[in-house]
Amino acid sequence: MKNKIAFSTGSLLNPKQIIDFASRVEHNKNVHSIWTPESWGKEAFSLLGAISQSTKKIKIGTSIVNVYTRTPATICMGAITLDLLSDRRVIIGLGTSTPPLIENLHGMKFKSPLLRMREYIQSIRLLLRSGKSTYKGHIVKISNFELLEHSREDIPIFVAAVNPKMLSLSKEIADGFILYLKPKNELETIIKKTAETVTKEPFTKAVVIITSVSNRDPAMAVKRAAKTFVFYVSVGKVYYNYLLGTSHRDAVKKIYADYHKYGIDEAIKHITPTILNDFVIAGSVNECVYQIKRLRKIGIDLPILQVNPIIDSNGAFSYKDFFEL
């Protein structure tokens, strides 16, 4: 995985564009994997199924599926099916999502996220094995059952970690963590502490980072990345509340207020060079390559570049420059 990059398909490309992107980016020998998010847009497993058939080498992962709206068994069945389709290339990325999504969209209670994550990982690992499994947790119950299909017993499981407790859990029982919207100084601290406390090998330290690249119009790429950052700050309270605890507090408050009062074009006026340096990779290919190298120096094993393409002169998304990273 050394010196490799990965891509997250993001939310801007449609499914056919994502499949095209995946099939073309695979020819870049620097690419380790491609990941699909899932929130209230595209569904992750079906999209990865299509990607598995349009690629041959790169790994495919969920970044992330939540541990509320599927049972451990359905997550496991999805992962096994994908692993068989892709010739053993799957990585399971799990997260808790957010209270608004779990409660307002899915109608479930957002309770005990840490315990739920622990029990999901433990029970998924059991179900991946051949033979009947029994698991008696507070949340997850499995009684003497075996899945009909099996692939690898050791499909890697990564955990999306926003807070310290979930980060600690990921280091305890997962194969890696996935970070998002962490300022560079916090990334450095997390990586240093991880090196001191994690003895499990391999353990992957991954970070999803908002990325936009264009040789034709680097300034437009920077603006696109800034817009995506503003969206994540403002669309809910999870990242907003977290970022209020960083050195960007004042700018974040202005971004959130202006986004809801005036819209995204007004809110991006509060994006500073320091925010861009901390949270996005954007600009020309050479500028982005330099920024990726800086991220690696912090100790990140796998930079997962979230694809945020600019719109070309014909009004279509342009993502060809991503293939040169």
Protein Blocks (a to p, Z undefined) as FASTA:
>chain_A
ZZpacddebjmbcfklmmmmmmmmmmpmkbmbdcdddfklccfklmmmmmmmmpckbccd
dddddfklpcfklmmmmmmmmmmmnoopaccdddebjfklmmmmnopacehkllmmmmmm
mmmmmmmpgcjdddddfkbccehiadfbdcdfklccddddfbfmlmmmmmmmmgbdcdeh
iafklmmmmmmmmmmmmmbdcddddddddddddfklmmlmmmmmmmmmmmmmmmpmmlmm
mmmmmmklmmmmmmmmmmmmnojklmmmmpcfklmmmmmccddfklmmmmmmmmmmnopa
bdcddddddddfkopacfklmmmZZ
